[in-house]
Amino acid sequence: MTSSTRFIIDGIISEDMSGIVVAVYLTDSTTNKQIWGETHRYGAETGQIFTFQEEVAYSIPLKLAVHLGLSLN
């Protein structure tokens, strides 16, 4: 079975003594190279995580457009 998925979003959520660590990565599956990645650390306030989720949702199309040489105008 072959996959037609070109881009993969992956992430890790972990917890340490100071709070929560969220790392998100965007990978081109045809080259297996990471296009974009961000890591953020949050305290106990869960609202910050939802802000990060929103930022990631807006960042991915922009990073893909740059990677593919597209204009979002």
Backbone as ProteinMPNN parsed JSONL, in Angstrom:
{"seq_chain_A": "MTSSTRFIIDGIISEDMSGIVVAVYLTDSTTNKQIWGETHRYGAETGQIFTFQEEVAYSIPLKLAVHLGLSLN", "coords_chain_A": {"N_chain_A": [[0.84, -1.17, 0.0], [0.643, 2.146, -0.931], [1.276, 5.512, 0.097], [-0.221, 8.667, -0.433], [0.361, 10.878, 0.925], [1.95, 13.898, 1.362], [2.999, 15.738, 3.208], [3.768, 15.629, 6.661], [2.578, 16.113, 9.892], [3.873, 16.162, 13.04], [4.275, 15.594, 16.528], [5.281, 16.186, 19.958], [4.365, 15.906, 23.291], [5.279, 16.668, 26.498], [5.872, 16.503, 30.031], [7.396, 18.304, 32.613], [9.025, 19.364, 35.662], [8.625, 22.114, 35.6], [6.463, 22.607, 33.975], [4.621, 22.154, 30.938], [5.889, 20.811, 27.91], [5.768, 21.393, 24.515], [6.3, 20.198, 21.336], [6.353, 20.62, 17.864], [6.445, 19.391, 14.554], [6.959, 19.683, 11.038], [7.15, 17.685, 8.265], [8.476, 16.842, 5.084], [7.391, 14.214, 3.336], [8.364, 13.071, 1.023], [11.051, 13.634, 0.848], [11.876, 13.193, 3.354], [12.714, 15.203, 5.023], [12.81, 17.673, 7.552], [10.734, 20.472, 7.484], [9.868, 22.496, 9.079], [9.799, 23.406, 12.496], [8.874, 23.773, 15.894], [9.309, 24.46, 19.342], [7.787, 24.782, 22.444], [7.416, 25.939, 25.794], [5.283, 25.67, 28.541], [3.572, 26.973, 31.401], [1.417, 26.187, 34.14], [-1.006, 27.154, 33.191], [-3.52, 26.242, 31.126], [-4.671, 27.605, 29.018], [-2.678, 28.819, 27.549], [-1.675, 26.78, 25.982], [-3.703, 26.383, 24.13], [-3.536, 28.743, 22.726], [-1.05, 28.365, 21.514], [-1.74, 26.196, 19.892], [-3.423, 27.436, 18.068], [-1.608, 29.222, 16.866], [0.103, 27.399, 15.592], [-1.664, 26.248, 13.757], [-2.048, 28.382, 12.021], [0.549, 28.833, 11.151], [1.467, 26.605, 9.666], [0.282, 26.5, 6.962], [1.573, 28.76, 5.885], [4.316, 28.081, 6.04], [4.318, 25.857, 4.356], [3.605, 27.065, 1.918], [5.861, 28.676, 1.414], [7.803, 26.646, 1.215], [6.887, 25.329, -1.059], [7.029, 27.295, -2.912], [4.89, 29.002, -3.359], [2.491, 31.701, -3.56], [0.566, 33.438, -1.177], [-1.157, 35.488, -1.638]], "CA_chain_A": [[0.0, 0.0, 0.0], [1.416, 3.378, -0.977], [0.6, 6.674, 0.655], [-0.091, 9.884, -1.232], [0.564, 11.972, 1.867], [3.229, 14.574, 1.09], [3.503, 16.408, 4.409], [3.367, 14.982, 7.909], [2.692, 16.921, 11.105], [4.159, 15.276, 14.163], [4.553, 16.373, 17.723], [5.539, 15.537, 21.236], [3.96, 16.658, 24.483], [5.858, 16.064, 27.687], [5.71, 17.304, 31.244], [8.501, 18.282, 33.559], [8.694, 20.051, 36.919], [8.253, 23.512, 35.377], [5.251, 22.716, 33.175], [4.408, 21.287, 29.785], [6.707, 21.104, 26.742], [5.093, 20.98, 23.288], [7.141, 20.318, 20.136], [5.608, 20.288, 16.653], [7.328, 19.308, 13.398], [6.361, 19.464, 9.726], [8.136, 16.948, 7.474], [8.159, 16.493, 3.701], [7.548, 12.755, 3.306], [9.082, 12.632, -0.181], [12.489, 13.79, 1.085], [12.072, 12.874, 4.771], [13.386, 16.338, 5.647], [11.972, 18.556, 8.351], [10.549, 21.788, 6.891], [9.594, 23.472, 10.113], [9.616, 22.846, 13.828], [8.859, 24.72, 17.009], [9.155, 23.899, 20.68], [7.333, 25.784, 23.411], [7.275, 25.498, 27.184], [4.145, 26.337, 29.166], [3.322, 26.756, 32.817], [0.204, 25.439, 34.48], [-2.207, 27.699, 32.549], [-3.794, 25.488, 29.897], [-5.057, 28.52, 27.952], [-1.505, 29.076, 26.724], [-1.543, 25.684, 25.021], [-4.662, 26.619, 23.051], [-2.951, 29.82, 21.92], [-0.025, 27.723, 20.691], [-2.437, 25.392, 18.888], [-3.886, 28.38, 17.053], [-0.417, 29.703, 16.154], [0.563, 26.31, 14.723], [-2.636, 26.105, 12.669], [-1.808, 29.466, 11.067], [1.93, 28.777, 10.657], [1.709, 25.499, 8.735], [0.067, 26.875, 5.554], [2.604, 29.714, 5.474], [5.559, 27.344, 5.831], [4.14, 25.033, 3.154], [3.638, 27.949, 0.757], [7.262, 29.026, 1.176], [8.48, 25.432, 0.771], [6.432, 24.979, -2.412], [7.204, 28.453, -3.785], [3.574, 29.545, -3.678], [2.131, 32.989, -2.967], [-0.732, 33.386, -0.509], [-1.855, 36.775, -1.862]], "C_chain_A": [[0.893, 1.244, 0.0], [0.58, 4.53, -0.442], [0.816, 7.865, -0.258], [0.085, 11.107, -0.335], [1.934, 12.597, 1.629], [3.825, 15.163, 2.362], [2.925, 15.759, 5.658], [3.593, 15.956, 9.061], [2.843, 15.953, 12.263], [4.451, 16.145, 15.377], [4.758, 15.522, 18.947], [5.053, 16.472, 22.341], [4.541, 15.93, 25.68], [5.691, 17.025, 28.859], [6.969, 17.175, 32.082], [8.098, 19.11, 34.784], [8.227, 21.492, 36.704], [6.999, 23.679, 34.528], [5.218, 21.715, 32.04], [5.289, 21.762, 28.63], [5.992, 20.533, 25.516], [6.047, 21.228, 22.121], [6.336, 19.838, 18.939], [6.561, 20.368, 15.469], [6.518, 19.078, 12.134], [7.438, 18.856, 8.834], [7.605, 16.694, 6.071], [8.43, 14.996, 3.559], [8.291, 12.262, 2.069], [10.597, 12.72, -0.012], [12.88, 13.389, 2.508], [12.855, 13.969, 5.498], [12.383, 17.202, 6.398], [11.942, 19.938, 7.706], [10.483, 22.854, 7.979], [9.447, 22.739, 11.437], [9.664, 23.941, 14.873], [8.673, 23.958, 18.309], [8.792, 25.027, 21.625], [7.166, 25.145, 24.777], [6.166, 26.331, 27.829], [4.078, 26.011, 30.642], [2.015, 26.014, 32.999], [-1.042, 25.937, 33.749], [-2.451, 27.006, 31.207], [-4.212, 26.394, 28.751], [-3.902, 28.841, 27.028], [-1.335, 28.0, 25.66], [-2.498, 25.894, 23.854], [-4.216, 27.767, 22.16], [-1.892, 29.251, 21.001], [-0.669, 26.905, 19.58], [-2.905, 26.285, 17.742], [-2.71, 28.9, 16.216], [0.094, 28.647, 15.175], [-0.368, 26.171, 13.522], [-2.448, 27.192, 11.612], [-0.418, 29.376, 10.434], [2.13, 27.735, 9.567], [1.418, 25.881, 7.284], [1.119, 27.86, 5.038], [3.918, 29.005, 5.18], [5.475, 26.466, 4.59], [4.221, 25.884, 1.89], [5.066, 28.337, 0.408], [8.011, 27.819, 0.614], [8.138, 25.087, -0.678], [6.587, 26.134, -3.396], [5.9, 29.082, -4.224], [3.374, 30.895, -3.008], [0.743, 32.872, -2.352], [-1.509, 34.681, -0.667], [-3.235, 36.556, -2.397]], "O_chain_A": [[1.79, 1.372, 0.834], [-0.648, 4.523, -0.519], [1.907, 8.053, -0.797], [-0.032, 12.241, -0.798], [2.955, 11.911, 1.685], [5.036, 15.09, 2.567], [1.752, 15.39, 5.702], [4.665, 16.548, 9.186], [2.036, 15.039, 12.438], [4.834, 17.307, 15.241], [4.46, 14.328, 18.976], [5.309, 17.676, 22.314], [4.327, 14.731, 25.859], [5.405, 18.208, 28.678], [7.529, 16.09, 32.238], [6.939, 19.507, 34.91], [7.507, 22.035, 37.542], [6.515, 24.8, 34.376], [5.711, 20.593, 32.153], [5.424, 22.963, 28.397], [5.654, 19.35, 25.477], [6.541, 22.341, 21.942], [5.71, 18.779, 18.988], [7.38, 21.282, 15.377], [5.514, 18.366, 12.15], [8.51, 19.437, 8.663], [6.432, 16.371, 5.89], [9.579, 14.562, 3.653], [8.8, 11.141, 2.068], [11.341, 11.974, -0.649], [14.063, 13.262, 2.825], [13.57, 13.698, 6.463], [11.263, 17.428, 5.94], [12.99, 20.513, 7.413], [10.981, 23.968, 7.811], [9.019, 21.585, 11.477], [10.408, 24.914, 14.744], [7.972, 22.947, 18.364], [9.41, 26.092, 21.61], [6.822, 23.969, 24.897], [6.125, 27.552, 27.673], [4.469, 24.929, 31.079], [1.566, 25.296, 32.105], [-2.041, 25.22, 33.689], [-1.673, 27.17, 30.267], [-4.115, 25.981, 27.595], [-4.113, 29.11, 25.846], [-0.892, 28.292, 24.55], [-2.145, 25.613, 22.709], [-4.491, 27.762, 20.96], [-1.836, 29.613, 19.826], [-0.193, 26.92, 18.445], [-2.789, 25.913, 16.574], [-2.815, 29.004, 14.994], [0.475, 28.975, 14.052], [0.094, 25.995, 12.394], [-2.667, 26.942, 10.427], [-0.234, 29.802, 9.294], [2.894, 27.967, 8.631], [2.255, 25.604, 6.424], [1.51, 27.793, 3.872], [4.567, 29.298, 4.175], [6.452, 26.342, 3.85], [4.833, 25.476, 0.903], [5.443, 28.33, -0.764], [8.765, 27.949, -0.349], [8.989, 24.613, -1.43], [6.307, 25.975, -4.585], [5.803, 29.63, -5.322], [4.017, 31.196, -2.002], [-0.153, 32.271, -2.944], [-2.433, 34.942, 0.103], [-3.961, 37.519, -2.643]]}, "name": "protein", "num_of_chains": 1, "seq": "MTSSTRFIIDGIISEDMSGIVVAVYLTDSTTNKQIWGETHRYGAETGQIFTFQEEVAYSIPLKLAVHLGLSLN"}
